[in-house]
Amino acid sequence: MAFAQSHTHTTETSPTKHTRQGAEHFSSFVPNADANKEQFANEMTARNVGPVPPTVFLRDLMSRSKRKLPKFARAKIRAVKYDAVARVKKEDDMYTPLIDIIRANRLLPSGYDICNTSTTADKDTGLKPDVSIQNSELNAMPVEDVDIDGGEGQVAAAVVDDNDDNDNSDGSDNDEDDEEETPQGCDWHQLELWAEFKLKKGDDAFIRDYTNIESKLLESTSDAGRATYGQIAAYAAAQLARQHRNFIYALLICGSHARFIRWDRSGTIVSEHFDYIKAPHHLTEFLVRYGRLSMTERGFDPTVQLATSQEKAQFQTAIQAHIDDQTKRQIPDMENVIDSVPCHKVTVKGFCPGEDRNVVLEQDYVIQKPFTYPLSPVGRSTRAYLALSLSTDELVFLKDYWRPAEPDRVPESDIYVALMDEKVPHLAKVLIAGDVPDNRHHTQATLTQDWGSKSRMCLTGHELRKYRHIRIVQEMLFPLGSAKDSKELVKAIRNAVACVQAAHKVNWLHRDVSAGNVMLTKDGEGVLNDWDHGLEIGSPRKAASFRTGTWQFLSIALGWKPSKPHDVSDDLESCYWVLLYTAIHYYASDAKIAVLDMFNQFTLELDGDTVETTGGDAKMLYVENRKNARVTFQSGPLHRTLKRLGHCIHRYYNMVLAFNEAHSETEEEEEEDEPMVRAAFPRFPSTEALEILDDALKTGKWPAADILEDKFPRRKISAHKKDVNEAVRKQATTTGTGSMAPPSGSGVHPRPSGSASTKRALPEEKARNMRVT
């Protein structure tokens, strides 16, 4: 039985999808490296374009206005050989020969250094690419085009300096320390380009048989190849997240073969593999060309430059002054935004929603470290910053991300205009918003999707799409964890519900209500932020192949059937899950960490050739209160509010299941009766939900200042397993403690998608095929 759409909903919506970006920020545990590799390999499927002949890659993607290299540079390229790199028996032995060759032949300009970073991981990510090309001047100069084409002598000095007095006649360096390459630590803020090595050709992340390539995906399906892809995707994600880059380049070397890769937020452009022993000029030309590109041509954002020492001091002084002023609302761990990472000045160009959009504004802001880093190399890649306005000297909230650029997709800035025009309440105040310009008077956009339509390219999927860079500056906002007490939290959720309802009345859906999008103003008023997933009901548009959303807060119905049309009921129900999730984390209760499993629960289901991620069963068990599953909160008003809202949702799903049972027809009968069935479908009790929240706020028995430190901060899964194992060993050697088995939901093993009681309450056929709006 198909899903019934809502009474007014006629617009195509994208199915929800469980992704690392959409699920990890609010999960209980940080996944291990192997799990991340597998997730990355899955998410990047069909996002790779190629194989591009190396000569075409170099000419079209790494050339300054497609000009030829000077004769002396071309001669140098023909002379360099790499035989020593592949003639080894261990992967570790491949690094030093390549490093020595690049240094001895001066293939990179002054300021660059190529390092063995294979053993010392970056302290933030734990990642360690085998070889890194780092630029010591990267965070010591503004991001601007530096023309090194001033003449043959200048290029020779910068790229292929043969006259250095420190060179021996054989081209080696006099520095004795170079004989043994000492591994250095990876620093994603300094790193420009990385190379990943594999001893065997079969470990290649991409296929090497290009016969009938138009009908094949480029990525390898072997276990070793998928592991390699997961590894290099993790590197790309880390670099793109920690630098202001529109794209990056990378090298993959497998045995005697190499590839060039260009990454942007749409996907990758991948060269054909080539034998760098038989055709060493390709690898040399890649390195020489890279060193001659301007910063913009290397992918750096020209609207971002390193902050001056004065600007950095001004920003950090403003942050510290806010922290020190205890009369002001505080952001948990606010001091982390002035970490040791580089500080930048960002120029934002756009308009102010609510005012004349023809008046173009341009403002400079100082930023340092985002609250969280994006976890995927592709997609929106959202980074949220505290920023200092250099024009007003005030702290604001700056959101930087890449939006889907289809013509029928409304930019978030325009959604705010539409909502404000309709006087929708409880929105954040937007100061300036607009797409980010590049140096050519266009806006910054991805390139990979354009190469997918070229001839002799591999098969790609619907997820390969164009993204455009956008920034939105708002008033300073605060997370729900900064609420002063449980009453202020409930009031914030009440505002979010009212905002969802008002937006729906003027035909807008939010579609990503989460604990990161319901926020507080400095006065403690709740606002519903981040409308980049917003959808206008009734607008003609083609649905995307998927939509990420935030997994933990999806409605039960979307968990059961991710392909169902998103409706206002899903946004309203998400408000309940945001309230419950935040209450469990920050307010006194009898909750154990296992209760958070319901937010993370998902199952990959294979139906023929279709893979679908489902969930929601554990949430249904909670609202049903099976075996007294509900948490008891110390705050009486908070507990009663959550209990009443839970009953409200439970009754709704009982009506939905009963309706589904009563209208179990054949597809032909269903098609004929669809308008009548849709009109009779149970409506989500949104008015009742708002009344419950309003009634709760009228009571005067709310406890004061009852917020706690986060009771369940995210932990590495390995640390949690260690604690559980230690408890098991202690329990096994202590008399009178009962069973030595780990408690249910300990997190040692993933909880199954549903217990037997779940399946009895929600028969699979009903849960998967039910009508829901």
C-alpha positions in Angstrom: 0.0 0.0 0.0 1.4 3.4 -1.0 1.8 6.3 1.4 -1.0 8.8 1.3 0.0 12.4 0.9 -1.3 15.2 3.0 -4.5 17.1 2.4 -2.5 20.0 0.8 0.8 18.4 0.0 1.4 18.0 -3.8 5.1 18.8 -4.0 7.6 16.0 -4.5 9.9 15.5 -1.5 13.2 13.7 -1.3 13.5 10.5 0.7 15.5 10.7 3.9 18.9 9.0 4.1 21.1 8.0 7.0 24.5 9.6 6.4 27.5 10.3 8.6 26.9 14.0 8.4 23.3 13.7 9.3 23.7 11.2 12.2 27.0 11.5 13.9 26.9 15.0 15.6 24.1 13.9 17.9 25.0 10.3 18.3 26.1 8.9 21.7 29.4 7.5 20.5 32.1 8.4 18.0 32.4 5.6 15.5 35.8 3.9 15.0 38.0 4.2 11.9 36.8 1.1 10.1 33.1 2.1 10.5 34.0 5.5 9.1 35.7 4.0 6.1 32.7 1.9 5.2 30.3 4.8 5.6 32.5 7.0 3.4 32.7 4.4 0.7 28.9 4.0 0.7 28.2 7.7 0.7 30.7 8.4 -2.2 29.2 5.7 -4.5 28.4 7.1 -7.9 29.9 10.5 -7.1 33.1 9.9 -9.0 33.7 11.1 -12.6 36.3 9.6 -14.8 38.6 8.2 -16.0 40.1 11.4 -17.3 43.2 10.9 -19.4 46.2 12.4 -17.4 47.0 14.8 -20.2 43.5 16.1 -20.2 43.4 16.4 -16.4 46.6 18.4 -16.4 45.6 20.6 -19.4 42.0 21.4 -18.4 42.1 21.3 -14.6 45.6 22.4 -13.7 46.7 25.0 -16.3 46.9 28.7 -15.9 44.6 29.8 -18.8 45.6 26.6 -20.5 49.0 28.0 -21.3 51.9 25.7 -22.0 54.8 25.3 -19.6 58.0 27.1 -20.5 60.6 25.0 -22.4 63.0 24.7 -19.5 60.2 23.3 -17.3 59.2 20.8 -19.9 62.8 19.6 -20.2 62.9 19.1 -16.5 59.7 17.1 -16.6 61.1 14.7 -19.1 64.3 14.1 -17.1 62.8 13.0 -13.7 62.4 9.3 -13.0 60.6 7.4 -10.2 61.9 3.9 -10.5 63.1 3.8 -6.9 59.6 4.4 -5.6 58.0 1.1 -6.9 61.0 -1.2 -6.5 60.4 -1.9 -2.8 58.8 -4.8 -0.9 57.0 -2.7 1.8 54.7 0.2 1.5 56.6 2.2 4.1 59.6 2.1 1.8 57.8 3.9 -1.0 57.6 7.3 0.8 61.2 8.3 1.2 62.3 7.7 -2.5 59.4 10.0 -3.7 60.2 12.6 -1.1 63.9 12.6 -2.1 63.2 12.8 -5.8 60.8 15.8 -5.4 63.3 17.6 -3.2 66.4 16.9 -5.3 64.7 18.1 -8.5 63.1 21.1 -6.9 59.7 20.2 -8.3 57.9 22.5 -5.9 58.4 26.3 -5.2 60.1 27.7 -2.2 57.9 27.5 0.9 56.6 24.0 0.2 57.9 21.0 2.0 57.0 17.4 1.3 56.9 15.3 4.5 56.4 11.7 5.7 53.4 12.0 7.9 52.5 8.3 8.0 53.2 7.6 11.6 52.3 10.8 13.5 48.6 11.6 13.3 46.9 14.9 13.3 45.9 15.6 16.9 42.4 16.6 16.0 41.3 13.9 13.6 43.7 11.1 14.3 44.4 10.8 10.5 47.8 10.5 9.0 48.2 10.5 5.2 51.3 8.8 4.1 53.0 11.8 2.5 51.9 15.5 2.9 52.9 18.5 0.9 52.7 21.4 3.3 53.1 25.1 2.8 54.8 27.0 5.6 53.5 30.3 4.2 49.9 29.1 3.9 48.9 30.8 7.2 51.3 33.6 7.0 50.0 35.4 3.9 46.7 36.7 2.5 44.7 34.5 0.1 45.3 36.3 -3.1 46.6 35.5 -6.6 50.4 35.7 -6.8 51.6 35.9 -10.3 54.8 33.8 -10.8 54.8 34.2 -14.6 56.9 37.3 -14.5 59.7 35.7 -16.5 61.7 32.6 -17.1 64.2 33.4 -14.4 61.5 33.9 -11.8 59.8 30.6 -12.6 63.2 28.8 -12.6 63.9 30.1 -9.2 60.5 29.1 -7.9 60.0 25.8 -9.5 63.1 24.2 -11.0 66.1 26.0 -9.3 69.2 24.4 -10.8 71.6 27.1 -9.4 71.2 26.6 -5.6 74.7 26.5 -4.0 73.5 23.8 -1.6 73.0 21.3 -4.4 75.5 18.6 -5.2 76.5 17.9 -8.7 74.2 14.8 -8.7 71.2 16.9 -7.7 71.1 15.8 -4.1 70.9 18.0 -1.1 73.9 18.7 1.2 71.7 18.4 4.2 72.7 15.2 5.9 69.3 15.0 7.7 67.7 14.3 4.3 69.3 10.9 4.1 66.8 9.5 6.6 63.4 11.1 6.3 62.0 11.8 9.8 58.2 11.4 10.0 56.5 14.6 10.8 53.0 15.3 12.2 50.1 16.0 9.9 48.6 19.5 10.2 45.4 19.9 8.1 45.6 23.6 8.4 49.0 23.8 6.8 48.6 20.9 4.4 48.1 21.7 0.7 48.2 18.3 -1.0 48.5 14.7 0.2 49.4 11.4 -1.3 48.2 8.0 -0.2 50.3 4.9 -1.1 49.4 1.2 -1.5 51.9 -1.4 -2.3 49.6 -3.4 -4.5 47.8 -2.3 -7.6 44.7 -4.3 -6.5 44.3 -1.9 -3.5 43.3 0.9 -5.9 40.1 2.7 -4.9 38.9 2.7 -8.5 38.5 0.2 -11.3 41.2 -0.2 -14.0 39.2 -1.9 -16.7 37.6 0.9 -18.7 35.8 -1.4 -21.2 32.2 -0.1 -21.7 33.0 2.5 -19.0 29.8 4.4 -19.7 27.9 1.6 -18.0 30.2 1.2 -15.0 30.7 3.0 -11.7 34.3 4.1 -11.3 34.8 3.1 -7.7 36.2 -0.4 -6.9 33.9 -3.0 -5.3 36.7 -5.1 -3.7 37.1 -5.0 0.1 40.6 -3.6 -0.3 39.5 -1.0 -2.8 36.6 0.2 -0.7 38.9 0.4 2.4 41.3 2.6 0.3 38.4 4.8 -0.8 37.1 5.2 2.7 40.6 6.2 3.8 41.2 8.9 1.1 37.6 10.2 1.5 38.3 10.7 5.2 41.4 12.7 4.3 39.5 14.8 1.8 36.7 15.5 4.4 39.3 16.5 7.0 41.1 18.9 4.7 38.0 20.5 3.2 36.5 21.0 6.6 39.6 22.7 8.1 40.5 25.0 5.2 38.6 27.6 3.2 38.8 25.6 0.0 36.4 25.3 -2.9 38.3 22.2 -4.1 41.5 20.2 -3.4 43.9 17.9 -5.3 45.3 14.6 -4.2 47.5 11.7 -5.4 46.8 8.0 -5.1 49.7 5.7 -5.8 49.1 2.0 -5.9 52.2 -0.1 -6.8 53.7 1.4 -10.0 50.4 3.1 -10.9 49.2 6.6 -9.9 46.1 8.7 -10.2 45.2 12.4 -9.8 42.0 13.3 -7.9 40.2 16.6 -7.7 37.7 16.8 -4.9 34.8 19.3 -4.4 31.5 19.2 -2.6 29.8 17.5 -5.5 32.2 14.6 -5.8 35.6 13.7 -7.5 37.1 14.0 -10.9 39.6 11.1 -11.2 42.3 10.5 -13.8 43.1 7.3 -15.5 45.7 5.3 -13.7 49.1 5.5 -15.4 52.4 3.8 -14.9 54.7 6.4 -13.4 57.8 4.3 -14.2 57.0 4.1 -17.9 55.4 7.6 -18.1 57.0 9.6 -15.2 56.4 12.9 -17.0 52.7 12.8 -15.9 53.6 12.7 -12.2 56.3 15.4 -12.6 54.1 17.7 -14.6 51.3 17.3 -11.9 53.7 18.6 -9.2 55.2 21.3 -11.4 51.9 22.6 -12.5 50.5 22.6 -9.0 53.3 24.8 -7.8 52.7 27.3 -10.6 48.9 27.7 -9.9 47.7 30.8 -8.0 46.0 30.2 -4.7 42.5 30.6 -6.3 43.5 28.1 -8.9 44.5 25.7 -6.2 41.1 26.0 -4.7 41.5 28.6 -2.0 38.5 30.9 -1.4 39.5 34.5 -2.5 36.9 36.0 -0.1 38.9 34.7 2.9 42.3 35.9 4.0 44.4 35.4 7.1 43.4 37.9 9.8 46.0 40.4 10.9 47.4 40.1 14.4 45.2 43.1 15.4 42.0 41.6 14.0 42.8 38.3 15.7 43.4 40.0 19.0 40.2 42.0 18.6 38.2 38.8 18.0 39.6 36.9 20.9 39.2 39.8 23.2 35.5 40.0 22.3 35.1 36.2 22.9 36.9 36.4 26.3 34.9 39.4 27.3 31.6 37.6 26.7 32.9 34.5 28.6 33.9 36.7 31.6 30.6 38.5 31.7 28.4 36.1 33.7 25.4 38.3 33.2 25.3 37.2 29.6 24.0 33.9 28.3 26.9 31.5 27.7 27.6 29.0 25.0 29.0 25.7 26.5 32.7 25.4 25.7 32.7 28.8 24.0 36.4 29.1 24.6 37.0 26.4 22.0 36.3 28.8 19.2 39.5 30.6 19.9 41.6 27.4 19.7 45.1 27.3 18.2 43.8 27.1 14.6 44.4 30.0 12.1 42.2 33.1 12.4 40.7 34.5 9.2 38.8 37.5 7.9 35.8 36.7 5.7 34.1 39.1 3.4 30.3 38.5 3.1 28.4 40.0 0.2 24.6 39.9 0.0 21.4 41.6 1.2 19.4 41.9 4.4 16.2 39.9 4.3 13.3 42.1 5.1 14.9 45.1 3.5 15.5 46.2 -0.1 17.4 43.3 -1.7 18.7 45.6 -4.4 20.8 47.2 -1.8 24.0 45.2 -1.9 25.8 44.9 1.4 29.5 43.9 2.0 30.8 43.3 5.5 34.0 41.8 6.9 33.9 39.3 9.8 36.7 37.6 11.8 36.3 33.9 12.5 38.5 31.2 13.9 37.2 27.7 14.7 33.7 26.4 13.8 31.5 24.8 16.5 31.7 21.5 14.6 33.5 20.4 11.5 31.7 18.9 8.5 32.1 15.1 8.5 31.8 14.4 4.8 33.7 15.7 1.8 30.5 16.2 -0.2 27.2 17.8 0.3 26.4 21.0 2.3 29.5 20.9 4.4 28.0 23.3 6.9 30.3 25.3 9.2 28.8 27.5 11.9 31.1 30.2 13.5 31.0 32.8 16.1 32.1 35.9 14.2 33.1 39.4 15.1 31.7 42.1 12.8 34.5 44.5 12.0 31.9 47.3 11.3 30.0 47.0 14.5 32.5 45.2 16.8 29.7 42.8 17.8 29.7 39.1 18.0 27.3 37.4 15.5 26.6 34.0 14.1 28.0 33.1 10.7 26.8 30.1 8.8 28.9 28.9 5.8 27.8 26.0 3.6 27.1 24.8 0.0 23.5 24.7 -1.1 22.0 22.5 -3.9 21.9 24.8 -6.9 19.0 23.3 -9.0 16.9 26.1 -10.5 13.8 24.9 -8.6 15.6 25.0 -5.2 14.9 28.1 -3.2 18.0 29.5 -1.4 17.7 29.8 2.4 18.0 33.6 2.1 14.9 33.7 0.0 13.0 31.4 2.3 13.6 33.8 5.1 12.2 36.6 3.0 9.1 34.6 2.2 8.6 33.7 5.9 9.2 37.2 7.1 6.8 38.6 4.5 4.1 36.3 5.9 5.1 37.3 9.5 5.9 33.8 10.6 7.0 34.1 14.3 10.1 32.8 16.1 12.7 33.2 13.4 16.3 34.3 13.9 17.2 37.8 12.8 19.2 37.6 9.6 21.7 40.5 9.1 23.2 39.6 5.7 22.9 36.7 3.3 24.1 35.8 -0.2 26.0 33.5 -2.4 29.8 33.7 -2.3 31.4 35.4 -5.3 34.6 34.2 -7.0 37.2 36.3 -8.8 35.3 36.3 -12.1 32.2 38.1 -10.9 30.3 34.8 -10.7 29.4 32.8 -7.6 31.5 29.9 -6.3 30.1 26.5 -7.5 31.2 22.9 -7.8 32.6 21.6 -11.1 32.5 17.8 -10.8 28.9 17.5 -12.0 29.7 19.2 -15.3 32.4 16.6 -16.1 29.9 13.8 -15.6 28.3 14.6 -19.0 31.5 14.4 -21.0 32.1 11.5 -23.4 33.9 8.4 -22.2 33.1 9.0 -18.6 31.9 6.4 -16.1 28.3 6.0 -14.9 27.3 8.4 -12.2 24.3 8.6 -9.9 21.5 11.1 -9.2 23.4 12.3 -6.1 26.0 14.0 -8.4 24.6 17.5 -8.3 25.7 21.1 -8.5 26.3 23.0 -5.2 26.7 26.7 -4.7 28.6 28.4 -1.8 26.4 30.6 0.4 26.9 32.5 3.7 24.3 33.7 6.2 25.0 36.1 9.1 22.5 36.2 12.0 22.2 37.6 15.4 24.2 35.6 18.0 22.3 32.4 18.9 22.7 29.9 21.7 22.1 26.1 21.8 19.4 24.5 23.9 22.1 23.4 26.4 22.4 27.0 27.4 18.8 27.3 28.7 18.7 28.5 32.3 16.1 25.9 33.4 13.6 23.3 32.2 10.9 25.9 31.8 13.0 28.0 29.4 13.7 24.8 27.4 10.0 23.9 27.1 9.2 27.5 26.1 11.8 27.2 23.3 10.2 24.0 22.0 6.8 25.7 22.3 8.1 28.5 20.0 9.4 26.0 17.6 6.0 24.2 17.4 4.3 27.6 16.8 6.8 28.4 14.1 6.2 25.1 12.3 2.5 25.6 12.5 2.6 29.2 11.2 5.0 28.3 8.4 2.7 25.4 7.3 -0.3 27.8 7.2 1.6 29.8 4.5 2.7 26.6 2.7 6.3 26.1 4.1 7.9 23.0 5.7 11.1 23.1 7.6 12.1 19.4 7.1 15.1 19.3 9.5 13.9 20.2 13.1 16.8 19.1 15.3 18.5 20.0 18.6 21.0 22.0 16.5 18.3 24.0 14.7 16.0 25.0 17.7 18.1 27.7 19.3 17.8 30.5 21.9 18.3 34.2 21.5 20.3 36.1 24.1 17.0 36.8 25.9 16.1 33.1 26.0 13.5 33.1 23.3 13.3 30.0 21.2 13.8 30.3 17.4 13.6 27.8 14.6 16.8 28.3 12.6 18.4 26.8 9.6 15.8 26.7 6.8 18.1 25.4 4.1 16.0 22.2 3.8 12.9 24.3 3.6 10.2 23.3 1.0 7.3 25.4 -0.3 4.2 23.2 -0.5 2.7 23.2 -4.0 5.8 24.5 -5.8 6.8 22.6 -9.0 10.0 20.9 -8.3 11.8 17.6 -9.0 12.7 15.7 -5.8 16.3 15.0 -5.2 17.5 11.4 -4.9 17.8 11.8 -1.1 17.8 14.3 1.7 20.0 13.9 4.8 18.2 15.6 7.7 19.3 14.8 11.2 18.6 11.1 11.9 18.1 11.3 15.7 15.1 13.6 15.4 13.2 12.1 12.5 9.6 11.2 13.1 8.7 7.6 13.6 6.9 7.6 10.3 9.9 8.7 8.4 12.0 6.1 10.2 9.5 3.4 9.1 9.3 4.7 5.5 12.1 7.1 4.5 10.5 7.6 1.1 7.2 8.9 2.4 6.4 12.5 1.6 7.6 14.8 4.4 4.7 16.6 6.0 4.0 19.1 8.8 3.3 16.1 11.2 7.0 15.1 10.8 8.2 18.6 11.8 5.9 18.7 14.8 6.8 15.3 16.0 10.5 16.2 15.7 10.0 19.0 18.2 9.0 16.3 20.8 12.2 14.3 20.1 14.3 17.4 20.4 12.7 18.2 23.8 13.2 14.6 25.0 16.8 14.3 23.8 17.8 17.6 25.4 16.0 16.8 28.6 17.8 13.5 28.9 21.1 15.1 28.4 20.8 18.2 30.6 18.1 17.5 33.4 18.0 15.3 36.4 16.3 12.0 35.7 16.6 8.2 36.1 17.8 7.9 32.5 20.7 5.5 31.7 22.8 5.9 28.5 21.0 3.0 26.9 17.8 5.1 26.5 19.6 7.2 23.9 19.8 4.1 21.7 16.3 4.9 20.4 17.6 8.1 18.7 20.5 6.3 17.0 18.6 3.0 16.0 18.7 2.2 12.3 18.7 -0.9 10.1 19.9 -1.3 6.5 17.3 -3.2 4.6 17.9 -4.8 1.2 14.9 -5.1 -1.0 16.0 -6.5 -4.3 18.5 -3.9 -5.7 17.3 -1.2 -3.3 19.0 -0.4 0.0 16.9 1.6 2.5 17.8 2.8 5.9 14.9 2.4 8.4 14.3 3.1 12.0 11.7 4.4 14.4 10.7 1.2 16.1 12.6 2.0 19.3 10.9 5.4 19.4 7.5 3.8 19.1 8.3 1.5 22.0 9.2 4.5 24.1 5.9 6.4 23.4 4.0 3.2 24.0 5.8 3.0 27.3 6.4 -0.8 27.0 7.8 -2.2 30.2 7.8 1.3 31.8 10.4 2.5 29.2 9.8 6.1 29.7 12.3 8.3 31.7 11.2 9.9 34.9 12.4 13.5 35.3 13.0 15.2 38.6 11.3 18.4 37.3 7.6 17.6 37.7 6.3 20.0 35.0 8.9 18.8 32.6 8.0 15.2 33.3 4.3 15.7 32.9 4.8 17.7 29.7 6.8 15.0 28.1 4.4 12.3 29.3 1.4 14.1 27.8 3.2 14.8 24.5 4.2 11.1 24.4 0.6 10.0 24.9 -0.4 12.4 22.1 2.0 10.9 19.6 1.1 7.3 20.7 -2.6 8.0 20.1 -1.8 9.4 16.7 0.1 6.3 15.6 -2.6 4.1 16.9 -5.1 5.9 14.7 -2.7 5.7 11.7 -2.2 2.0 12.1 -5.9 1.4 12.5 -6.6 3.5 9.4 -4.0 1.6 7.5 -5.6 -1.7 8.5 -9.1 -0.5 7.5 -7.9 0.7 4.0 -5.7 -2.2 3.0 -6.7 -2.4 -0.6 -5.2 -3.3 -3.9 -3.2 -0.7 -5.7 -5.9 -0.3 -8.3 -8.6 0.3 -5.7 -6.3 2.6 -3.8 -5.6 4.8 -6.9 -9.3 5.2 -7.5 -10.1 6.2 -3.9 -7.0 8.2 -3.2 -8.6 11.7 -2.9 -11.3 10.4 -0.5 -8.8 8.3 1.5 -6.4 11.3 1.8 -9.1 13.5 3.1 -10.1 11.0 5.8 -6.5 10.3 6.9 -5.9 11.1 10.6 -4.4 14.5 11.3 -1.5 15.1 13.7 -2.9 16.7 16.9 -0.9 19.8 16.5 -3.4 22.0 18.3 -3.4 19.6 21.3 0.4 19.6 21.3 0.6 23.4 21.5 -2.1 23.5 24.2 -0.1 20.9 26.3 3.0 23.2 26.1 1.0 26.4 26.8 -0.7 24.7 29.8 2.6 23.6 31.2 4.2 27.0 31.0 1.3 28.5 33.0 2.1 26.6 36.1 4.3 28.3 38.7 5.9 25.1 40.1 8.9 25.0 37.7 12.2 24.4 39.5 14.8 27.3 39.1 18.2 26.8 37.5 17.8 23.1 37.2 20.0 22.6 34.1 23.0 20.3 34.6 26.2 19.6 32.8 25.7 17.2 29.9 25.1 13.8 31.6 25.9 11.8 28.5 28.7 13.6 26.4 29.8 11.8 23.3 32.5 9.3 23.8 34.6 7.1 21.6 33.1 3.7 21.2 36.4 2.1 22.1 36.4 3.9 25.5 32.9 2.8 26.2 33.6 -0.8 25.4 36.7 -0.7 27.7 34.5 0.6 30.6 31.9 -2.1 30.0 34.5 -4.9 29.8 36.2 -3.7 33.0 32.8 -3.7 34.7 32.1 -7.2 33.5 35.4 -8.4 34.9 34.8 -6.7 38.2 31.3 -8.1 38.4 32.5 -11.6 37.7 34.9 -11.5 40.7 32.5 -9.9 43.1 30.0 -12.1 45.0 26.3 -11.3 45.1 26.3 -9.0 42.1 24.1 -11.1 39.8 24.7 -11.8 36.1 28.1 -10.9 34.7 26.7 -10.2 31.2 26.7 -6.6 30.0 23.4 -4.8 30.5 21.0 -4.4 27.6 21.8 -1.4 25.4 25.3 -1.1 26.8 26.5 0.0 23.4 28.9 -3.0 23.0 26.8 -4.3 20.1 24.3 -2.5 18.0 20.8 -2.9 19.2 18.6 -4.9 16.7 16.0 -2.9 14.7 13.2 -4.1 16.9 12.4 -6.7 19.6 9.8 -9.3 19.3 7.3 -7.1 21.1 8.1 -4.4 18.6 7.2 -6.6 15.7 4.0 -7.7 17.4 3.0 -4.1 18.0 4.1 -3.0 14.5 3.7 -5.9 12.1 6.3 -5.4 9.4 3.8 -5.1 6.5 1.9 -2.4 8.4 4.9 -0.5 9.5 6.5 -0.4 6.0 3.5 0.2 3.9 1.2 2.2 6.1 -0.3 5.5 5.0 1.2 8.4 6.8 1.0 12.1 6.5 
